[in-house]
Amino acid sequence: MVNAGKQSTLKSSNVPKGHVAVYVGELQKKRFVVPISYLNHPLFIDLLNIAEQEFGFNHPMGGLTIPCKEDAFINLTTQLRAS
């Protein structure tokens, strides 16, 4: 059995340098790995601000949690990749 600290380390080691893992979804959270540069994009910042206003910074997943529809997140990241 892997303890919680070691499990967290294993998950974070699966994130390539220059990227960050985020958990997205309203009920069931899905893990996405996105470039850190997205965190500075105005559209992504808007999404983070909405999540903060609605849910604060309590992230039970142990990482950045964005409680929006998965489809909306995928559409946003597709736009960011194209820009």
OpenMM code with the backbone's topology and positions (N, CA, C; nanometers):
from openmm import Vec3, app, unit

residues = "MET VAL ASN ALA GLY LYS GLN SER THR LEU LYS SER SER ASN VAL PRO LYS GLY HIS VAL ALA VAL TYR VAL GLY GLU LEU GLN LYS LYS ARG PHE VAL VAL PRO ILE SER TYR LEU ASN HIS PRO LEU PHE ILE ASP LEU LEU ASN ILE ALA GLU GLN GLU PHE GLY PHE ASN HIS PRO MET GLY GLY LEU THR ILE PRO CYS LYS GLU ASP ALA PHE ILE ASN LEU THR THR GLN LEU ARG ALA SER".split()
positions = [
    Vec3(0.0843, -0.1178, 0.0000),
    Vec3(0.0000, 0.0000, 0.0000),
    Vec3(0.0889, 0.1243, 0.0000),
    Vec3(0.0564, 0.2219, -0.0840),
    Vec3(0.1330, 0.3449, -0.0941),
    Vec3(0.0703, 0.4480, -0.0019),
    Vec3(0.1524, 0.5140, 0.0814),
    Vec3(0.0960, 0.6143, 0.1709),
    Vec3(0.0595, 0.7397, 0.0925),
    Vec3(-0.0214, 0.8270, 0.1516),
    Vec3(-0.0751, 0.9446, 0.0828),
    Vec3(0.0349, 1.0370, 0.0317),
    Vec3(0.1392, 1.0587, 0.1097),
    Vec3(0.2476, 1.1469, 0.0671),
    Vec3(0.3207, 1.0924, -0.0540),
    Vec3(0.3466, 0.9640, -0.0514),
    Vec3(0.4153, 0.8997, -0.1642),
    Vec3(0.3256, 0.8993, -0.2871),
    Vec3(0.1959, 0.8753, -0.2691),
    Vec3(0.1019, 0.8749, -0.3807),
    Vec3(0.0971, 1.0122, -0.4457),
    Vec3(0.0955, 1.1173, -0.3660),
    Vec3(0.0966, 1.2534, -0.4188),
    Vec3(0.2231, 1.2793, -0.5000),
    Vec3(0.3369, 1.2308, -0.4507),
    Vec3(0.4631, 1.2466, -0.5217),
    Vec3(0.4598, 1.1723, -0.6544),
    Vec3(0.4014, 1.0528, -0.6559),
    Vec3(0.3925, 0.9757, -0.7794),
    Vec3(0.3071, 1.0479, -0.8823),
    Vec3(0.1945, 1.1054, -0.8400),
    Vec3(0.1080, 1.1775, -0.9320),
    Vec3(0.1787, 1.3001, -0.9873),
    Vec3(0.2464, 1.3759, -0.9017),
    Vec3(0.3118, 1.4973, -0.9479),
    Vec3(0.4283, 1.4662, -1.0403),
    Vec3(0.4893, 1.3480, -1.0258),
    Vec3(0.6001, 1.3140, -1.1130),
    Vec3(0.5520, 1.2816, -1.2546),
    Vec3(0.4232, 1.2602, -1.2722),
    Vec3(0.3671, 1.2347, -1.4039),
    Vec3(0.3382, 1.3628, -1.4805),
    Vec3(0.3692, 1.4760, -1.4219),
    Vec3(0.3448, 1.6048, -1.4863),
    Vec3(0.4766, 1.6529, -1.5467),
    Vec3(0.4792, 1.6700, -1.6799),
    Vec3(0.6027, 1.7158, -1.7435),
    Vec3(0.6427, 1.8550, -1.6966),
    Vec3(0.7697, 1.8835, -1.7032),
    Vec3(0.8199, 2.0160, -1.6666),
    Vec3(0.7491, 2.1209, -1.7523),
    Vec3(0.7098, 2.2303, -1.6877),
    Vec3(0.6411, 2.3377, -1.7590),
    Vec3(0.4908, 2.3175, -1.7695),
    Vec3(0.4387, 2.2188, -1.6974),
    Vec3(0.2959, 2.1893, -1.6995),
    Vec3(0.2423, 2.1816, -1.5566),
    Vec3(0.1113, 2.1827, -1.5448),
    Vec3(0.0465, 2.1726, -1.4145),
    Vec3(-0.0759, 2.0822, -1.4299),
    Vec3(-0.1042, 2.0037, -1.3261),
    Vec3(-0.2227, 1.9185, -1.3267),
    Vec3(-0.3390, 1.9964, -1.2664),
    Vec3(-0.4539, 1.9886, -1.3315),
    Vec3(-0.5758, 2.0491, -1.2790),
    Vec3(-0.6854, 1.9427, -1.2806),
    Vec3(-0.7768, 1.9556, -1.1870),
    Vec3(-0.8893, 1.8631, -1.1778),
    Vec3(-1.0141, 1.9383, -1.2185),
    Vec3(-1.0857, 1.8837, -1.3167),
    Vec3(-1.1982, 1.9531, -1.3774),
    Vec3(-1.3227, 1.8663, -1.3710),
    Vec3(-1.4349, 1.9297, -1.3408),
    Vec3(-1.5626, 1.8603, -1.3424),
    Vec3(-1.6534, 1.9134, -1.2335),
    Vec3(-1.7812, 1.8910, -1.2526),
    Vec3(-1.8782, 1.9385, -1.1543),
    Vec3(-1.8983, 1.8357, -1.0429),
    Vec3(-1.9247, 1.7130, -1.0777),
    Vec3(-1.9419, 1.6091, -0.9759),
    Vec3(-1.8193, 1.5197, -0.9689),
    Vec3(-1.7865, 1.4576, -1.0785),
    Vec3(-1.6691, 1.3710, -1.0832),
    Vec3(-1.5552, 1.4486, -1.1485),
    Vec3(-1.4429, 1.4548, -1.0824),
    Vec3(-1.3291, 1.5333, -1.1311),
    Vec3(-1.2390, 1.4484, -1.2196),
    Vec3(-1.1966, 1.5078, -1.3315),
    Vec3(-1.1031, 1.4417, -1.4225),
    Vec3(-0.9745, 1.5232, -1.4234),
    Vec3(-0.8630, 1.4544, -1.4257),
    Vec3(-0.7320, 1.5199, -1.4209),
    Vec3(-0.6858, 1.5549, -1.5623),
    Vec3(-0.6445, 1.6811, -1.5797),
    Vec3(-0.5878, 1.7292, -1.7049),
    Vec3(-0.4506, 1.7872, -1.6755),
    Vec3(-0.3598, 1.7750, -1.7684),
    Vec3(-0.2273, 1.8353, -1.7555),
    Vec3(-0.2179, 1.9414, -1.8642),
    Vec3(-0.1966, 2.0666, -1.8209),
    Vec3(-0.1930, 2.1791, -1.9144),
    Vec3(-0.0625, 2.2562, -1.8975),
    Vec3(-0.0200, 2.3260, -2.0023),
    Vec3(0.1008, 2.4088, -1.9902),
    Vec3(0.0813, 2.5192, -1.8863),
    Vec3(0.1866, 2.5492, -1.8131),
    Vec3(0.1812, 2.6555, -1.7124),
    Vec3(0.1450, 2.7895, -1.7769),
    Vec3(0.1823, 2.8080, -1.9021),
    Vec3(0.1531, 2.9346, -1.9708),
    Vec3(0.0036, 2.9646, -1.9746),
    Vec3(-0.0806, 2.8618, -1.9682),
    Vec3(-0.2255, 2.8846, -1.9673),
    Vec3(-0.2677, 2.9665, -1.8455),
    Vec3(-0.1947, 2.9523, -1.7364),
    Vec3(-0.2308, 3.0225, -1.6128),
    Vec3(-0.2229, 3.1740, -1.6274),
    Vec3(-0.1514, 3.2220, -1.7281),
    Vec3(-0.1404, 3.3664, -1.7517),
    Vec3(-0.2331, 3.4163, -1.8611),
    Vec3(-0.3068, 3.3276, -1.9255),
    Vec3(-0.3957, 3.3680, -2.0343),
    Vec3(-0.5247, 3.4265, -1.9760),
    Vec3(-0.5717, 3.5402, -2.0308),
    Vec3(-0.6924, 3.6053, -1.9768),
    Vec3(-0.8148, 3.5138, -1.9681),
    Vec3(-0.8375, 3.4276, -2.0658),
    Vec3(-0.9537, 3.3374, -2.0599),
    Vec3(-0.9411, 3.2375, -1.9458),
    Vec3(-0.8204, 3.1859, -1.9251),
    Vec3(-0.7982, 3.0900, -1.8175),
    Vec3(-0.8077, 3.1612, -1.6825),
    Vec3(-0.7561, 3.2821, -1.6751),
    Vec3(-0.7651, 3.3606, -1.5510),
    Vec3(-0.9107, 3.3865, -1.5157),
    Vec3(-0.9936, 3.4179, -1.6160),
    Vec3(-1.1371, 3.4376, -1.5909),
    Vec3(-1.1994, 3.3118, -1.5309),
    Vec3(-1.1659, 3.1969, -1.5879),
    Vec3(-1.2182, 3.0702, -1.5369),
    Vec3(-1.1739, 3.0469, -1.3924),
    Vec3(-1.0480, 3.0749, -1.3630),
    Vec3(-0.9974, 3.0579, -1.2259),
    Vec3(-1.0653, 3.1545, -1.1289),
    Vec3(-1.0884, 3.2778, -1.1731),
    Vec3(-1.1561, 3.3759, -1.0874),
    Vec3(-1.2989, 3.3330, -1.0552),
    Vec3(-1.3687, 3.2812, -1.1541),
    Vec3(-1.5055, 3.2330, -1.1311),
    Vec3(-1.5035, 3.1175, -1.0316),
    Vec3(-1.4101, 3.0240, -1.0498),
    Vec3(-1.3986, 2.9104, -0.9579),
    Vec3(-1.3671, 2.9582, -0.8162),
    Vec3(-1.2784, 3.0575, -0.8042),
    Vec3(-1.2426, 3.1112, -0.6726),
    Vec3(-1.3629, 3.1766, -0.6060),
    Vec3(-1.4366, 3.2584, -0.6806),
    Vec3(-1.5525, 3.3278, -0.6243),
    Vec3(-1.6595, 3.2300, -0.5780),
    Vec3(-1.6765, 3.1244, -0.6566),
    Vec3(-1.7819, 3.0297, -0.6263),
    Vec3(-1.7424, 2.9293, -0.5186),
    Vec3(-1.6153, 2.8866, -0.5191),
    Vec3(-1.5754, 2.7764, -0.4325),
    Vec3(-1.4578, 2.8056, -0.3419),
    Vec3(-1.3949, 2.9226, -0.3540),
    Vec3(-1.2804, 2.9545, -0.2703),
    Vec3(-1.1593, 2.8714, -0.3073),
    Vec3(-1.0696, 2.8559, -0.2121),
    Vec3(-0.9462, 2.7827, -0.2386),
    Vec3(-0.9417, 2.6486, -0.1675),
    Vec3(-1.0549, 2.5938, -0.1312),
    Vec3(-1.0603, 2.4631, -0.0674),
    Vec3(-1.0572, 2.3570, -0.1775),
    Vec3(-0.9417, 2.2929, -0.1953),
    Vec3(-0.9250, 2.1960, -0.3025),
    Vec3(-0.9045, 2.0568, -0.2443),
    Vec3(-1.0134, 1.9815, -0.2267),
    Vec3(-1.0031, 1.8496, -0.1655),
    Vec3(-0.9215, 1.7500, -0.2476),
    Vec3(-0.9004, 1.7764, -0.3750),
    Vec3(-0.8232, 1.6850, -0.4586),
    Vec3(-0.6734, 1.7007, -0.4336),
    Vec3(-0.6348, 1.8042, -0.3610),
    Vec3(-0.4935, 1.8265, -0.3335),
    Vec3(-0.4240, 1.9024, -0.4440),
    Vec3(-0.4987, 1.9521, -0.5386),
    Vec3(-0.4426, 2.0287, -0.6497),
    Vec3(-0.5406, 2.1346, -0.6916),
    Vec3(-0.5119, 2.1972, -0.8016),
    Vec3(-0.5994, 2.3018, -0.8542),
    Vec3(-0.7267, 2.2359, -0.9066),
    Vec3(-0.8411, 2.2733, -0.8497),
    Vec3(-0.9691, 2.2153, -0.8890),
    Vec3(-1.0547, 2.3221, -0.9549),
    Vec3(-1.1050, 2.2899, -1.0751),
    Vec3(-1.1895, 2.3829, -1.1493),
    Vec3(-1.3255, 2.3159, -1.1678),
    Vec3(-1.4263, 2.3615, -1.0918),
    Vec3(-1.5571, 2.2966, -1.0960),
    Vec3(-1.6436, 2.3483, -1.2117),
    Vec3(-1.6046, 2.3154, -1.3337),
    Vec3(-1.6855, 2.3531, -1.4494),
    Vec3(-1.7092, 2.2272, -1.5321),
    Vec3(-1.7938, 2.2397, -1.6325),
    Vec3(-1.8202, 2.1253, -1.7192),
    Vec3(-1.6938, 2.0906, -1.7963),
    Vec3(-1.6705, 1.9619, -1.8070),
    Vec3(-1.5518, 1.9132, -1.8766),
    Vec3(-1.5471, 1.9651, -2.0210),
    Vec3(-1.6609, 1.9654, -2.0883),
    Vec3(-1.6684, 2.0138, -2.2266),
    Vec3(-1.6263, 2.1598, -2.2370),
    Vec3(-1.6691, 2.2414, -2.1416),
    Vec3(-1.6325, 2.3833, -2.1420),
    Vec3(-1.4815, 2.3991, -2.1251),
    Vec3(-1.4216, 2.3199, -2.0372),
    Vec3(-1.2771, 2.3261, -2.0156),
    Vec3(-1.2017, 2.2826, -2.1408),
    Vec3(-1.2469, 2.1761, -2.2035),
    Vec3(-1.1830, 2.1276, -2.3256),
    Vec3(-1.1938, 2.2319, -2.4363),
    Vec3(-1.3103, 2.2954, -2.4491),
    Vec3(-1.3265, 2.4023, -2.5487),
    Vec3(-1.2296, 2.5180, -2.5219),
    Vec3(-1.2159, 2.5553, -2.3962),
    Vec3(-1.1252, 2.6644, -2.3591),
    Vec3(-0.9800, 2.6288, -2.3933),
    Vec3(-0.9367, 2.5091, -2.3554),
    Vec3(-0.7979, 2.4720, -2.3816),
    Vec3(-0.7729, 2.4550, -2.5320),
    Vec3(-0.8736, 2.4164, -2.6056),
    Vec3(-0.8600, 2.4082, -2.7518),
    Vec3(-0.8385, 2.5487, -2.8094),
    Vec3(-0.9127, 2.6459, -2.7591),
    Vec3(-0.8936, 2.7866, -2.8028),
    Vec3(-0.7554, 2.8361, -2.7675),
    Vec3(-0.7079, 2.8024, -2.6492),
    Vec3(-0.5763, 2.8486, -2.6056),
    Vec3(-0.4657, 2.7875, -2.6904),
    Vec3(-0.4810, 2.6617, -2.7258),
    Vec3(-0.3809, 2.5972, -2.8113),
    Vec3(-0.3759, 2.6617, -2.9493),
    Vec3(-0.4921, 2.7047, -2.9992),
    Vec3(-0.4998, 2.7645, -3.1326),
    Vec3(-0.4475, 2.9073, -3.1363),
    Vec3(-0.4410, 2.9726, -3.0201),
    Vec3(-0.3977, 3.1140, -3.0191),
    Vec3(-0.2473, 3.1283, -3.0088),
] * unit.nanometer
topology = app.Topology()
chain = topology.addChain("A")
for resn in residues:
    res = topology.addResidue(resn, chain)
    for name in ("N", "CA", "C"):
        topology.addAtom(name, app.Element.getBySymbol(name[0]), res)
